[in-house]
Amino acid sequence: MAQSDQFPLQDLTSILENWKGEEVRITREEDGERIQAVLHLQDVETGERGSTIDDYVAKRFIRLTGPGTIITDEAGGPLPDERYEIPLDTVIDKTYDGVQLYLTTGRGFYILTGPAEC
């Protein structure tokens, strides 16, 4: 894939599938807060939920599963339930440069860094 190409959303899963068994870093910026997670990627799953009582819970998502840690400005610790979900309800922009995936959603900005750079 050429540098900084836009890519179809379904290709997101294919890219992440290639990272299975490797360490992946996720950086999320949302509402002025920056959170990082590093996980040993074991599984990638996309899904949809029905109605939820919480508007914050995304109906469409991609779930990355594996042991890892999460780091915020205040603290760090184990990744809850060994999984990380990225909401896909409103994807505004997506780019892949061969090493990093950049996703801008209605909620925030995500950078997923592949195993070559972690």
N, C-alpha and C positions, 0 to 999 in steps of 0.2 A: 504494500500500500504506500502510495507517495506521501511525502511529508505534509502534515497539516491538511489532509484530505477530509472532507465531510464524509460520513459513512452512514449506511442505513442502520437503523436502530437494531435490527435483528443481527447485524454483524457484531454488536457489543457482546453478545453471548459467545460467539465464536472466538473473539479475541481473548475473552476471559477464560474460556475453556483451555486455550493454549497455555495459560498461566497456572493451571492446576499443578499442585505439588510444589509450587514455588512460593516465596514470600512476596506479598503484594502490600503496597502502602496506599492508603486512602486518606486524602486530605479533603475536609469539607469546610467551607466557609458559609455560614448562614447567620443572618441577623447580627453581624459584627463579631461573631464567635468563630474561632478556628479550632477544629478537632481533628486529630490524626489517629488513625488505626493502622496497625501492622498485623497482618494475619498470614498464616500458612494456608493458602487456598486449597481446600479439599473438594469443594463442590460449588457449582453455579446453577442457580435456578431462577427462572422468571415466573411471575404469577400475577393473578388478579384476585382481589377480594370482593365480596359483595358489599352491601351497605355496612358502614361502621358508625358507631355513635360518636366517634372522635374524628373530626374533620382533618386532624393532623396526620392520621394514618392513611397512607397512600393506597389507592385502589389497585394501581399497577406498580410493580416493583421488580427489582432484581436483587436476589439474596446471595451473598457470598458467605460460604460456611468454612470454618476452620478455626483452630485455636489462635489466639492473638491477644494483643493489648490495645488499649485505647488511651490516648493522651489528650488532656484538655489543658487550658491555662492554669487550672487550679490543682489538678491531680492526674493520676494515671491508675490503671488497673486492668484486670482481665476483661476481654471482650465479652459482654453479656451473652449468654447462650451460645457462644462461639459462632456468632453470625452477625452480618452487617447488611442492612437493607438500604437500598438507594431508591427513592421514589421516582417513578417514571410517568406520573400523571401528566406533567407539563414539561416536556423536554424542549427547551428553546434552542439550544445549540449543542453540537457534539462534534468533537474532532479527535483524531488519532494521529500521532506523529511517529509511530513505530515503537515508541517506548511508553508514552503516557496517553491515557484517555482523558479528555476534558469534557465534562458534562455541565451544562448550565440548565437548571430546572427552575420552575416557579418558586422553589424554596431556597435554592442556594447554588453554589458552585462546587463541583467535585473534580479532583484530580486523582486518577488511579494510576499508580506507577508500577510498571511491570518489574519482573525479577532482575532484569539487566541493570537497573538503577537503584534498587532498594538497599 
